[in-house]
Amino acid sequence: MSEETERTVFAAPWGTLLKTTSTVLVVVLLGAAIGGLIFLPAATPPICRWVIGVTSPLILLGSLPFVVRGYTIQPGGLVVRRLFWNTRISWMGLKSAELNPEAMKRSVRLFGNGGGFVFAGWFRNRELGLYRAFVNDLKRAVVLRFPGRTVVVSPDNPAEFVAAVNSHLRSALPLPGGSE
């Protein structure tokens, strides 16, 4: 009988809300850039044309690197794979991992990106308090609770992710009464 290997790499698919907000953002900002360059009256100072034409695409380019591509469960912690770098979240002190599709409801964004290619940064709501999000699909939210901090992620299969995190943590804990 072969031992089943637990999955440790999870994709981060985009949910409908992220697809919609990102599309609207691209259309509005590129429309502003093109419209600002082409349709502003000739009497508009060149600096205004330049600011509008350059700032809008820069906002888009500035948002892209924060895209979440996926998550990898490792012995030391969770790796959030971004476009150009990884963010590591240590398992130290993890109390629970739970699927909660309502986790980000009624949240206020304190710092970060609220829908331009990702929902990432620092947020607050009544249920979770202050938390950090690395989310592409609000309906796939998984809440990781640590002493003094909370992290929300959105893997492609939240139930399997929670089971893998919990299994990984159980296997990393010393057995009661055993030697260290």
C-alpha positions as CSV (number, residue, x, y, z in Angstrom):
1,M,0.0,0.0,0.0
2,S,1.5,3.3,-1.0
3,E,1.5,6.3,1.3
4,E,-0.4,9.3,0.0
5,T,1.7,12.4,-0.3
6,E,0.1,15.6,1.0
7,R,0.0,18.5,-1.3
8,T,2.2,21.4,-0.2
9,V,1.9,23.8,-3.2
10,F,-1.4,25.6,-3.8
11,A,-2.4,28.0,-6.6
12,A,-4.1,31.3,-5.9
13,P,-6.8,31.7,-8.5
14,W,-8.6,35.0,-8.9
15,G,-12.1,35.3,-7.8
16,T,-14.9,37.2,-9.6
17,L,-14.5,40.4,-7.5
18,L,-10.8,40.6,-8.2
19,K,-11.2,40.0,-11.9
20,T,-13.9,42.7,-12.0
21,T,-12.0,45.3,-9.9
22,S,-8.8,44.7,-11.8
23,T,-10.5,45.0,-15.2
24,V,-12.2,48.3,-14.2
25,L,-8.9,49.6,-12.8
26,V,-7.1,48.9,-16.1
27,V,-9.8,50.4,-18.2
28,V,-10.2,53.5,-16.1
29,L,-6.4,54.2,-15.7
30,L,-5.5,53.4,-19.3
31,G,-8.5,55.4,-20.5
32,A,-7.4,58.3,-18.4
33,A,-3.9,58.1,-19.7
34,I,-4.9,57.9,-23.4
35,G,-7.7,60.5,-22.9
36,G,-5.4,62.8,-21.1
37,L,-2.9,62.7,-23.8
38,I,-5.3,62.9,-26.8
39,F,-8.4,64.7,-25.7
40,L,-7.2,67.4,-23.3
41,P,-7.6,70.9,-24.8
42,A,-4.5,72.2,-26.6
43,A,-4.3,75.0,-24.0
44,T,-3.7,72.4,-21.2
45,P,-0.1,72.9,-19.9
46,P,2.2,70.1,-21.1
47,I,3.0,69.1,-17.5
48,C,-0.7,68.2,-16.9
49,R,-0.7,66.0,-20.0
50,W,2.5,64.4,-18.9
51,V,1.3,63.8,-15.3
52,I,-2.0,62.2,-16.5
53,G,-0.3,60.2,-19.3
54,V,2.5,58.8,-17.1
55,T,0.9,58.5,-13.6
56,S,-2.0,56.2,-14.7
57,P,0.2,53.5,-16.2
58,L,2.6,53.8,-13.2
59,I,-0.2,53.0,-10.8
60,L,-0.9,49.9,-12.8
61,L,2.8,48.9,-12.9
62,G,3.1,49.6,-9.2
63,S,0.3,47.3,-8.4
64,L,1.4,44.3,-10.5
65,P,4.3,43.1,-8.4
66,F,2.1,42.5,-5.4
67,V,0.1,39.8,-7.2
68,V,-0.2,36.5,-5.2
69,R,0.7,33.6,-7.5
70,G,0.4,30.8,-4.9
71,Y,1.3,29.4,-1.5
72,T,3.8,26.7,-0.4
73,I,3.6,24.9,2.9
74,Q,7.2,24.3,4.2
75,P,8.5,23.0,7.5
76,G,9.4,26.5,8.8
77,G,6.3,28.3,7.6
78,L,4.1,29.4,4.7
79,V,5.7,30.9,1.6
80,V,3.4,33.4,-0.2
81,R,4.7,33.4,-3.8
82,R,4.5,36.9,-5.4
83,L,5.3,38.0,-8.9
84,F,9.0,38.9,-8.2
85,W,9.6,37.7,-4.6
86,N,8.3,35.5,-1.8
87,T,6.8,36.5,1.6
88,R,7.5,34.1,4.4
89,I,5.1,33.6,7.3
90,S,6.6,31.5,10.2
91,W,4.5,28.8,11.8
92,M,5.8,29.8,15.2
93,G,2.8,30.0,17.5
94,L,0.1,29.1,15.0
95,K,-3.0,28.4,17.0
96,S,-5.5,27.5,14.2
97,A,-6.1,27.4,10.4
98,E,-9.8,27.6,9.4
99,L,-11.8,28.0,6.2
100,N,-13.9,31.2,6.4
101,P,-15.3,32.6,3.2
102,E,-16.8,35.5,5.2
103,A,-13.5,36.5,6.8
104,M,-12.9,39.7,4.9
105,K,-16.5,41.0,4.9
106,R,-17.0,44.5,6.2
107,S,-13.2,45.1,6.4
108,V,-11.5,48.4,6.2
109,R,-8.2,48.6,4.4
110,L,-5.6,50.3,6.5
111,F,-2.7,50.0,4.2
112,G,-2.3,48.0,1.0
113,N,-4.0,47.1,-2.2
114,G,-7.8,46.7,-2.2
115,G,-8.5,45.0,-5.5
116,G,-5.9,46.1,-8.1
117,F,-4.7,42.5,-9.0
118,V,-4.8,41.4,-5.3
119,F,-6.3,42.1,-1.9
120,A,-3.1,42.5,0.1
121,G,-1.9,44.5,3.0
122,W,-3.3,45.4,6.5
123,F,-7.1,45.3,7.1
124,R,-9.4,45.4,10.0
125,N,-12.9,44.1,10.8
126,R,-14.9,43.3,13.8
127,E,-14.5,39.6,13.6
128,L,-10.7,39.3,13.0
129,G,-9.5,42.6,14.4
130,L,-6.3,43.7,12.7
131,Y,-5.1,41.2,10.1
132,R,-2.8,40.9,7.1
133,A,-4.2,39.6,3.8
134,F,-2.6,37.9,0.8
135,V,-5.9,37.1,-1.0
136,N,-7.1,36.7,-4.6
137,D,-10.5,35.1,-4.0
138,L,-12.5,36.3,-1.0
139,K,-14.7,33.2,-1.1
140,R,-11.6,30.9,-0.6
141,A,-10.4,32.7,2.5
142,V,-8.4,30.8,5.1
143,V,-7.7,32.4,8.4
144,L,-4.4,31.6,10.1
145,R,-4.5,32.7,13.8
146,F,-1.3,33.4,15.7
147,P,-0.8,34.9,19.2
148,G,-1.1,38.7,18.5
149,R,-1.6,38.4,14.7
150,T,-3.9,37.0,12.1
151,V,-3.2,36.3,8.4
152,V,-5.7,35.6,5.7
153,V,-4.8,33.7,2.4
154,S,-6.9,32.2,-0.4
155,P,-5.6,28.9,-1.8
156,D,-7.2,27.1,-4.7
157,N,-8.5,24.3,-2.4
158,P,-9.1,25.9,1.1
159,A,-10.2,22.7,2.8
160,E,-7.2,20.7,1.5
161,F,-5.0,23.6,2.5
162,V,-6.3,23.7,6.1
163,A,-5.9,19.9,6.4
164,A,-2.4,20.1,5.1
165,V,-1.4,22.9,7.5
166,N,-3.0,21.1,10.4
167,S,-1.4,17.8,9.5
168,H,2.0,19.5,9.0
169,L,1.7,21.2,12.4
170,R,0.7,17.9,14.1
171,S,3.7,16.1,12.6
172,A,6.1,18.9,13.7
173,L,5.0,18.8,17.4
174,P,6.8,16.5,19.8
175,L,4.8,13.6,21.1
176,P,3.5,13.9,24.7
177,G,5.9,12.2,27.1
178,G,8.5,11.7,24.4
179,S,12.1,12.9,24.5
180,E,13.0,16.0,22.5
